[in-house]
């Protein structure tokens, strides 16, 4: 399904597309055409069984970054499109649409800061009990790992049921990501969309984020 330039894609169109299992992409950063994709195989990360390596657990205890939520959404999505990448599917239209969705309180970002510099982050879309993770970046070592860990901890704490990461890669595999069929994903999606989860039910400050992540790590140890 492709929508060309003569059709103005709205934030509402984006929300509706995710609710039926499709999402927007472009061929590259400079491409003005945005099209919608529905993969036959979908990658997800199990929230309750997120995998923490021993090295990641040690890193989390050191509290290497200050964590914020939704403080720098435009900067996060821009860096996701430009940092350490030669190509990206995030064109200016998609970037602008997600900034609008952030203002509408649907899209969210987790930010990692070092000496007041944004060094890592992740962003995505929250609908019902589903979080659709879109992209993450890291300008220094472990920035994206800590951002993802904080995101999943927040989803765990606030009652989300499904974390969609779209396509599998080696980086996601280490956290327990796995692939399911389009049919199975749509079934999980339908159930999870009807689940009430509140991304805002946990405060956005650094101290609360660290306590949440620490509790999540301990919970993962207890059930392993």
SVG drawing of the C-alpha trace seen along z (x, -y; Angstrom):
<svg xmlns="http://www.w3.org/2000/svg" viewBox="-10 -20 41 39">
<polyline fill="none" stroke="black" stroke-width="0.4" points="0.0,0.0 1.6,-3.3 0.5,-6.8 2.1,-9.3 2.8,-13.0 -0.6,-14.1 -2.2,-12.5 -1.5,-14.3 -0.8,-11.7 -2.1,-12.8 -1.1,-11.7 -4.5,-10.0 -3.6,-8.0 -0.4,-6.8 -2.3,-5.7 -4.9,-3.8 -2.2,-2.1 -0.4,-0.8 -3.6,0.5 -4.0,2.8 -0.4,3.9 1.3,1.7 3.8,-1.1 5.3,-3.9 8.7,-3.9 10.6,-5.7 13.4,-4.5 15.9,-6.9 16.2,-10.2 15.8,-12.4 12.9,-10.4 9.7,-12.4 7.5,-9.3 6.2,-7.5 4.8,-4.0 3.3,-1.6 4.7,1.9 3.1,5.0 5.9,7.7 5.1,11.3 7.4,12.0 7.4,9.6 10.0,9.2 8.9,8.6 10.7,8.3 9.0,10.2 8.6,7.5 8.4,9.9 11.3,11.9 13.6,9.2 17.1,10.6 19.8,8.7 23.4,9.9 25.7,9.9 27.6,7.0 24.4,5.0 23.4,5.6 26.8,4.4 26.5,1.3 23.0,0.4 24.3,0.5 26.9,-2.1 24.1,-4.4 26.1,-5.7 23.6,-8.2 20.9,-10.6 17.5,-9.4 14.7,-11.6 11.4,-10.8 9.8,-12.9 12.2,-15.8 13.9,-15.9 11.7,-13.9 12.5,-16.0 16.2,-15.6 15.9,-11.9 14.1,-11.1 16.5,-13.4 19.5,-11.6 17.9,-8.2 17.8,-9.2 21.3,-10.7 23.7,-9.3 26.0,-6.4 23.9,-5.8 24.5,-6.0 20.9,-5.3 17.6,-5.5 13.9,-5.0 13.0,-8.1 12.3,-10.9 11.2,-14.4 7.5,-13.6 7.8,-10.7 9.9,-12.8 7.3,-15.6 4.4,-13.2 6.0,-11.6 6.8,-14.9 3.1,-15.8 2.2,-12.4 4.5,-13.2 2.6,-16.5 -0.6,-14.4 0.9,-12.2 1.0,-9.0 4.7,-9.0 7.4,-8.9 11.1,-9.0 13.6,-7.8 16.8,-10.0 20.2,-9.2 22.4,-12.2 26.1,-12.5 27.4,-15.8 24.2,-17.4 24.7,-16.0 22.2,-13.7 24.1,-10.5 21.5,-7.9 17.8,-7.4 14.8,-5.4 11.4,-6.5 8.1,-4.8 4.3,-4.9 2.1,-3.8 -1.5,-2.6 -3.5,-0.7 -1.2,2.0 1.2,2.0 4.4,0.1 5.7,-0.1 9.5,-0.8 10.7,-2.6 14.4,-3.4 17.2,-4.1 20.6,-5.7 23.8,-5.9 26.6,-8.4 28.7,-6.7 29.0,-3.1 25.9,-1.6 23.6,-4.6 21.0,-2.7 21.2,0.3 20.5,-1.8 17.7,-3.6 16.0,-0.3 16.4,1.1 14.7,-1.9 11.9,-1.8 11.2,1.9 11.3,1.4 8.8,-1.4 6.5,0.8 6.8,3.5 5.9,1.2 3.0,-0.5 1.3,2.6 2.1,2.9 1.6,6.3 3.3,6.2 6.6,4.6 6.9,4.6 10.3,4.0 9.3,4.7 12.4,6.4 14.9,8.7 18.6,7.9 21.6,9.2 21.4,6.2 17.8,7.0 18.4,10.7 20.6,10.3 17.7,8.9 15.5,11.9 13.7,10.6 12.2,13.3 10.1,13.6 6.4,14.5 4.2,14.8 2.0,12.0 -1.1,14.0 0.2,14.5 1.3,10.8 -2.2,9.6 -3.8,11.8 -1.5,10.5 -2.0,7.0 -5.8,7.2 -5.7,8.4 -3.1,6.0 -4.7,2.9 -7.7,3.5 -5.5,3.6 -5.3,0.4 -1.8,-0.7 -0.7,-4.2 2.8,-5.3 2.3,-8.4 1.5,-6.5 5.2,-6.5 6.9,-9.7 9.4,-10.9 12.4,-11.9 15.8,-10.2 15.5,-8.9 12.1,-7.1 13.5,-5.7 16.5,-4.2 14.4,-2.7 12.1,-1.2 14.9,0.3 16.6,1.7 13.3,3.3 12.9,4.7 16.4,6.2 15.7,7.8 12.4,9.2 14.2,10.8 16.6,12.4 13.8,13.7 11.9,15.4 15.0,16.8"/>
</svg>
